[in-house]
Amino acid sequence: MNRYLSIFLLVFLVAGLVYSTYSFSRGRFMEGMVIFPLLAGLYIFIMAWQKKQNSEDKD
């Protein structure tokens, strides 16, 4: 994964967690839970990227 994509993902995660924490503190449970499906999708994206990179390194 290149450096710029890593920085973008890190900023996205921090912003999402801050928003989620703010929503939970205001009592908006459903808005706070929005980040979790996004985190799951991000996890799948990163795992697929790493698997692709590992298969390219073996060649």
LUMLOMI-184101 format. One record per atom (N, C-alpha, C): residue number from 1; atom name; x, y, z. Coordinates in nm, 4 decimals. Example, Ala and Ser with C-alpha at 12.3 -4.5 7.8 and 13.67 -1.06 7.14 Angstrom:
+-----+----+----------+----------+----------+
|   i | at |        x |        y |        z |
+-----+----+----------+----------+----------+
|   1 |  N |   1.3190 |  -0.5690 |   0.7800 |
|   1 | CA |   1.2300 |  -0.4500 |   0.7800 |
|   1 |  C |   1.3200 |  -0.3300 |   0.7800 |
|   2 |  N |   1.2850 |  -0.2250 |   0.7080 |
|   2 | CA |   1.3670 |  -0.1060 |   0.7140 |
|   2 |  C |   1.2900 |   0.0030 |   0.7870 |
+-----+----+----------+----------+----------+
This chain:
+-----+----+----------+----------+----------+
|   i | at |        x |        y |        z |
+-----+----+----------+----------+----------+
|   1 |  N |   0.0863 |  -0.1163 |   0.0000 |
|   1 | CA |   0.0000 |   0.0000 |   0.0000 |
|   1 |  C |   0.0914 |   0.1232 |   0.0000 |
|   2 |  N |   0.0588 |   0.2172 |  -0.0827 |
|   2 | CA |   0.1457 |   0.3339 |  -0.0886 |
|   2 |  C |   0.1177 |   0.4294 |   0.0278 |
|   3 |  N |   0.2064 |   0.5242 |   0.0426 |
|   3 | CA |   0.2036 |   0.6129 |   0.1578 |
|   3 |  C |   0.0789 |   0.7010 |   0.1606 |
|   4 |  N |   0.0397 |   0.7555 |   0.0467 |
|   4 | CA |  -0.0747 |   0.8470 |   0.0432 |
|   4 |  C |  -0.2056 |   0.7755 |   0.0751 |
|   5 |  N |  -0.2202 |   0.6538 |   0.0264 |
|   5 | CA |  -0.3406 |   0.5771 |   0.0584 |
|   5 |  C |  -0.3454 |   0.5438 |   0.2066 |
|   6 |  N |  -0.2323 |   0.5110 |   0.2644 |
|   6 | CA |  -0.2265 |   0.4819 |   0.4081 |
|   6 |  C |  -0.2646 |   0.6041 |   0.4909 |
|   7 |  N |  -0.2141 |   0.7200 |   0.4528 |
|   7 | CA |  -0.2477 |   0.8430 |   0.5249 |
|   7 |  C |  -0.3963 |   0.8739 |   0.5111 |
|   8 |  N |  -0.4508 |   0.8568 |   0.3909 |
|   8 | CA |  -0.5932 |   0.8800 |   0.3690 |
|   8 |  C |  -0.6776 |   0.7863 |   0.4556 |
|   9 |  N |  -0.6431 |   0.6597 |   0.4603 |
|   9 | CA |  -0.7191 |   0.5636 |   0.5403 |
|   9 |  C |  -0.7097 |   0.5965 |   0.6884 |
|  10 |  N |  -0.5932 |   0.6386 |   0.7334 |
|  10 | CA |  -0.5765 |   0.6744 |   0.8730 |
|  10 |  C |  -0.6611 |   0.7957 |   0.9092 |
|  11 |  N |  -0.6601 |   0.8971 |   0.8243 |
|  11 | CA |  -0.7423 |   1.0162 |   0.8486 |
|  11 |  C |  -0.8909 |   0.9800 |   0.8464 |
|  12 |  N |  -0.9315 |   0.8957 |   0.7530 |
|  12 | CA |  -1.0700 |   0.8510 |   0.7432 |
|  12 |  C |  -1.1125 |   0.7776 |   0.8705 |
|  13 |  N |  -1.0277 |   0.6907 |   0.9207 |
|  13 | CA |  -1.0601 |   0.6160 |   1.0420 |
|  13 |  C |  -1.0712 |   0.7074 |   1.1631 |
|  14 |  N |  -0.9776 |   0.7973 |   1.1776 |
|  14 | CA |  -0.9813 |   0.8879 |   1.2928 |
|  14 |  C |  -1.1050 |   0.9774 |   1.2861 |
|  15 |  N |  -1.1348 |   1.0312 |   1.1693 |
|  15 | CA |  -1.2536 |   1.1157 |   1.1551 |
|  15 |  C |  -1.3810 |   1.0365 |   1.1845 |
|  16 |  N |  -1.3881 |   0.9142 |   1.1363 |
|  16 | CA |  -1.5052 |   0.8311 |   1.1627 |
|  16 |  C |  -1.5212 |   0.7978 |   1.3093 |
|  17 |  N |  -1.4114 |   0.7689 |   1.3764 |
|  17 | CA |  -1.4194 |   0.7377 |   1.5189 |
|  17 |  C |  -1.4550 |   0.8605 |   1.6019 |
|  18 |  N |  -1.4046 |   0.9764 |   1.5628 |
|  18 | CA |  -1.4408 |   1.0997 |   1.6332 |
|  18 |  C |  -1.5898 |   1.1282 |   1.6157 |
|  19 |  N |  -1.6391 |   1.1137 |   1.4935 |
|  19 | CA |  -1.7814 |   1.1365 |   1.4683 |
|  19 |  C |  -1.8667 |   1.0362 |   1.5459 |
|  20 |  N |  -1.8231 |   0.9114 |   1.5470 |
|  20 | CA |  -1.8976 |   0.8083 |   1.6187 |
|  20 |  C |  -1.9015 |   0.8379 |   1.7687 |
|  21 |  N |  -1.7893 |   0.8769 |   1.8249 |
|  21 | CA |  -1.7832 |   0.9099 |   1.9672 |
|  21 |  C |  -1.8724 |   1.0294 |   1.9987 |
|  22 |  N |  -1.8694 |   1.1304 |   1.9130 |
|  22 | CA |  -1.9549 |   1.2480 |   1.9325 |
|  22 |  C |  -2.1028 |   1.2090 |   1.9279 |
|  23 |  N |  -2.1396 |   1.1261 |   1.8316 |
|  23 | CA |  -2.2797 |   1.0842 |   1.8196 |
|  23 |  C |  -2.3245 |   1.0041 |   1.9408 |
|  24 |  N |  -2.2380 |   0.9140 |   1.9884 |
|  24 | CA |  -2.2731 |   0.8366 |   2.1076 |
|  24 |  C |  -2.2897 |   0.9272 |   2.2293 |
|  25 |  N |  -2.2046 |   1.0290 |   2.2407 |
|  25 | CA |  -2.2138 |   1.1170 |   2.3567 |
|  25 |  C |  -2.3415 |   1.2010 |   2.3542 |
|  26 |  N |  -2.3967 |   1.2252 |   2.2359 |
|  26 | CA |  -2.5216 |   1.3007 |   2.2220 |
|  26 |  C |  -2.6451 |   1.2112 |   2.2267 |
|  27 |  N |  -2.6238 |   1.0801 |   2.2430 |
|  27 | CA |  -2.7359 |   0.9887 |   2.2540 |
|  27 |  C |  -2.7920 |   0.9423 |   2.1216 |
|  28 |  N |  -2.7205 |   0.9645 |   2.0148 |
|  28 | CA |  -2.7655 |   0.9209 |   1.8817 |
|  28 |  C |  -2.6973 |   0.7889 |   1.8472 |
|  29 |  N |  -2.7564 |   0.6818 |   1.8942 |
|  29 | CA |  -2.6956 |   0.5498 |   1.8812 |
|  29 |  C |  -2.6834 |   0.5058 |   1.7359 |
|  30 |  N |  -2.7864 |   0.5244 |   1.6571 |
|  30 | CA |  -2.7828 |   0.4787 |   1.5172 |
|  30 |  C |  -2.6786 |   0.5544 |   1.4352 |
|  31 |  N |  -2.6641 |   0.6828 |   1.4582 |
|  31 | CA |  -2.5621 |   0.7594 |   1.3869 |
|  31 |  C |  -2.4222 |   0.7167 |   1.4301 |
|  32 |  N |  -2.4081 |   0.6810 |   1.5562 |
|  32 | CA |  -2.2794 |   0.6350 |   1.6057 |
|  32 |  C |  -2.2397 |   0.5001 |   1.5490 |
|  33 |  N |  -2.3385 |   0.4197 |   1.5148 |
|  33 | CA |  -2.3104 |   0.2853 |   1.4623 |
|  33 |  C |  -2.2801 |   0.2860 |   1.3130 |
|  34 |  N |  -2.2935 |   0.3978 |   1.2462 |
|  34 | CA |  -2.2696 |   0.4050 |   1.1017 |
|  34 |  C |  -2.1250 |   0.3691 |   1.0686 |
|  35 |  N |  -2.0315 |   0.3989 |   1.1560 |
|  35 | CA |  -1.8903 |   0.3764 |   1.1271 |
|  35 |  C |  -1.8566 |   0.2270 |   1.1212 |
|  36 |  N |  -1.9285 |   0.1416 |   1.1879 |
|  36 | CA |  -1.8903 |   0.0010 |   1.1943 |
|  36 |  C |  -1.9013 |  -0.0725 |   1.0608 |
|  37 |  N |  -2.0058 |  -0.0555 |   0.9805 |
|  37 | CA |  -2.0040 |  -0.1177 |   0.8480 |
|  37 |  C |  -1.8936 |  -0.0610 |   0.7585 |
|  38 |  N |  -1.8641 |   0.0668 |   0.7747 |
|  38 | CA |  -1.7549 |   0.1255 |   0.6979 |
|  38 |  C |  -1.6208 |   0.0654 |   0.7392 |
|  39 |  N |  -1.6026 |   0.0422 |   0.8680 |
|  39 | CA |  -1.4795 |  -0.0210 |   0.9147 |
|  39 |  C |  -1.4673 |  -0.1639 |   0.8632 |
|  40 |  N |  -1.5779 |  -0.2366 |   0.8580 |
|  40 | CA |  -1.5751 |  -0.3731 |   0.8060 |
|  40 |  C |  -1.5377 |  -0.3733 |   0.6577 |
|  41 |  N |  -1.5947 |  -0.2825 |   0.5809 |
|  41 | CA |  -1.5588 |  -0.2723 |   0.4393 |
|  41 |  C |  -1.4142 |  -0.2333 |   0.4202 |
|  42 |  N |  -1.3659 |  -0.1441 |   0.5033 |
|  42 | CA |  -1.2263 |  -0.1027 |   0.4965 |
|  42 |  C |  -1.1334 |  -0.2189 |   0.5305 |
|  43 |  N |  -1.1704 |  -0.2978 |   0.6279 |
|  43 | CA |  -1.0922 |  -0.4162 |   0.6660 |
|  43 |  C |  -1.0829 |  -0.5146 |   0.5499 |
|  44 |  N |  -1.1943 |  -0.5391 |   0.4831 |
|  44 | CA |  -1.1948 |  -0.6309 |   0.3689 |
|  44 |  C |  -1.1075 |  -0.5762 |   0.2564 |
|  45 |  N |  -1.1155 |  -0.4458 |   0.2305 |
|  45 | CA |  -1.0338 |  -0.3826 |   0.1276 |
|  45 |  C |  -0.8847 |  -0.3986 |   0.1582 |
|  46 |  N |  -0.8447 |  -0.3754 |   0.2823 |
|  46 | CA |  -0.7041 |  -0.3853 |   0.3199 |
|  46 |  C |  -0.6558 |  -0.5294 |   0.3120 |
|  47 |  N |  -0.7368 |  -0.6242 |   0.3559 |
|  47 | CA |  -0.6968 |  -0.7651 |   0.3483 |
|  47 |  C |  -0.6796 |  -0.8098 |   0.2027 |
|  48 |  N |  -0.7680 |  -0.7671 |   0.1153 |
|  48 | CA |  -0.7555 |  -0.8021 |  -0.0265 |
|  48 |  C |  -0.6307 |  -0.7384 |  -0.0862 |
|  49 |  N |  -0.6016 |  -0.6151 |  -0.0484 |
|  49 | CA |  -0.4830 |  -0.5449 |  -0.0988 |
|  49 |  C |  -0.3559 |  -0.6181 |  -0.0549 |
|  50 |  N |  -0.3507 |  -0.6583 |   0.0724 |
|  50 | CA |  -0.2332 |  -0.7274 |   0.1231 |
|  50 |  C |  -0.2160 |  -0.8639 |   0.0581 |
|  51 |  N |  -0.3255 |  -0.9326 |   0.0343 |
|  51 | CA |  -0.3180 |  -1.0633 |  -0.0306 |
|  51 |  C |  -0.2642 |  -1.0478 |  -0.1730 |
|  52 |  N |  -0.3078 |  -0.9433 |  -0.2427 |
|  52 | CA |  -0.2591 |  -0.9172 |  -0.3764 |
|  52 |  C |  -0.1100 |  -0.8849 |  -0.3748 |
|  53 |  N |  -0.0672 |  -0.8051 |  -0.2787 |
|  53 | CA |   0.0737 |  -0.7692 |  -0.2678 |
|  53 |  C |   0.1596 |  -0.8920 |  -0.2341 |
|  54 |  N |   0.1103 |  -0.9789 |  -0.1462 |
|  54 | CA |   0.1855 |  -1.0995 |  -0.1110 |
|  54 |  C |   0.1976 |  -1.1939 |  -0.2293 |
|  55 |  N |   0.0923 |  -1.2051 |  -0.3094 |
|  55 | CA |   0.0990 |  -1.2939 |  -0.4264 |
|  55 |  C |   0.1926 |  -1.2376 |  -0.5316 |
|  56 |  N |   0.2001 |  -1.1042 |  -0.5448 |
|  56 | CA |   0.2938 |  -1.0442 |  -0.6389 |
|  56 |  C |   0.4377 |  -1.0606 |  -0.5924 |
|  57 |  N |   0.4614 |  -1.0569 |  -0.4617 |
|  57 | CA |   0.5960 |  -1.0725 |  -0.4082 |
|  57 |  C |   0.6488 |  -1.2156 |  -0.4284 |
|  58 |  N |   0.5609 |  -1.3146 |  -0.4278 |
|  58 | CA |   0.6024 |  -1.4534 |  -0.4464 |
|  58 |  C |   0.6440 |  -1.4835 |  -0.5896 |
|  59 |  N |   0.5931 |  -1.4062 |  -0.6850 |
|  59 | CA |   0.6248 |  -1.4300 |  -0.8259 |
|  59 |  C |   0.7631 |  -1.3953 |  -0.8604 |
+-----+----+----------+----------+----------+
